[in-house]
Amino acid sequence: MKKLIKNEKFGGERPLFGIEDTRLEAITIVDGESGIKCCRNIEAEGCEFYGKYPWWHVDGSHISKCYFAVGSRSAIWYSDNMLMEDCTIDGPKFFREMHNLELRNVSITDADETFWRVYGLKLRNVKLHDGTYPFMFCEDIDIDGLESDSKYVFQYVKNAVVRNAHIVTKDSFWETENVTVFDSVLDGEYLGWHSKNLRLVRCHIAGEQPLCYCRNLVLEDCTFDAACDRIFEDSEVNASIIGAVTEIKNPLSGRIVCGKVGRITYDEFAKNTDKCEIIQTER
């Protein structure tokens, strides 16, 4: 049976260092640093965190209906086997160097440098706002329901499945490996550059110069915004596209089937001019 700590305030440095098998209800971590550190098997419900670095090196935790304020920056690092649900996070630089992290119904209002080097990440109905470089170097990701307007999302990610996302960003999915995205809106410049084994299924793509320098790129029943130009430059691509595309430029190899193409460009820098089959189904 867990020890219960309820309706208390803690400040200073390391007030709850080393606790184990403990449930925290309606506690507040105020000023100071490292409120909960080097702990094991911790539950927190209805708590508020204001001080810096409040949750480090915790193995096994369930955080629900909690609030992390702006001052709780870099709050959760080096903590494995965590479930967080129904929480609001206003601080930046959350969730780093972790294994087995699951979030459900969580809103992160400053997603700057959030989710770095997380291995085994599961998200359900998560919102990310503002900030840069969320998901850097993460591996083994399972996402269903993501809204994000953060910049430079999913860089250097490996082994990910993303479903039902609406992402407005810049430079997303750069240098990823083994990533599949289903039923999502991907709106931003330079989508998927230098990726390997990127697969997009029933996605809508918007923004300039998407999907260049890719290896083993696959698109299934995707649509493109009219502003998408110079797509597939130097990419190995197999694509089925619904409707029209504005411009295909210098594809490296493969097969592209679409309704129609506004223009096909092969310039003096094209590496191959006859190894990609382009089929237009509308006249």
C-alpha positions, 0 to 999 in steps of 0.5 A, a space after each residue: 500500500 502506498 504512503 499518502 501525502 496530501 494537501 501540502 506545500 514543499 519548497 527549497 531543494 530536494 524536499 521529496 528526494 528518494 521517496 518510494 511507493 508514495 501517492 501525492 494528492 493536491 500537493 504544490 511544489 513551489 520555489 526551489 529545485 528538484 522537488 521529486 528526485 531519485 524516486 520510485 513508484 510514485 503517483 501524483 494527482 491534482 498537483 501543481 509544480 512551480 519550481 525548476 526540475 521537479 521530476 528527475 530520475 523517477 522510475 515508475 510514475 503515474 501523473 494525472 490532472 496536474 499542472 506544470 507552470 512556466 517556472 517548472 522548466 526542464 521538469 521531467 528528465 531521466 524518468 522511465 516507465 511513466 504515464 501522464 494523463 489529463 495534464 497541462 504543461 506551460 514550461 519548456 524542455 520537458 521529457 528527455 532521456 527517457 524510456 517508456 513514456 505515455 501521454 493521454 490528453 495532454 496540452 503542452 503550451 511551450 513545446 520548445 525542445 520537448 521529447 528529446 531522446 525518448 525511446 518508446 513514446 506513446 501519445 494519444 490526443 496531445 497538443 503541442 504549441 510553439 517552440 522548436 525541435 520537439 521529438 528530436 532523436 526519439 525512437 519507437 513512437 506510436 501517436 494517434 491524435 496530435 495537433 502541433 504548430 511547433 517548428 522543426 518537428 520529428 527530426 532524426 526520428 526512427 521507427 514511428 507511426 503517426 495517425 490523425 495528426 494536424 501539423 503546421 511547421 517548418 522542416 518536419 520529418 528531416 532525416 527520419 528512418 522507418 516512419 509511417 504517417 496515416 490520415 494526417 495534414 502535414 503543412 510546412 516547408 521542406 517536409 521529409 528531406 533526407 528521410 529513409 523509408 518514409 511512408 505517407 498514407 491518405 495525407 494532405 501535404 502543403 508547403 514548399 519543396 516537400 519530399 526531396 532527397 528521400 530514399 524509398 519514399 512511398 505515398 498512397 492516396 495522398 493529396 497536394 496543396 497547389 502551393 507545393 512546388 519542386 516536389 520529389 527532387 533527387 528522391 527515390 519515390 513510388 507515389 499514388 496521388 489523388 488530383 493534381 500537383 503543381 510541379 515535379 522536379 528532378 525525381 531520381 527514380 521510381 513511379 508517380 501516378 497522379 491526376 495531372 501535373 502542372 509541369 515536369 522539370 528536369 534541369 541541368 542538375 538532374 541526376 536521372 532523366 529517364 528512371 522515374 515513370 510519371 503517369 497522368 490519369 486526367 487529360 
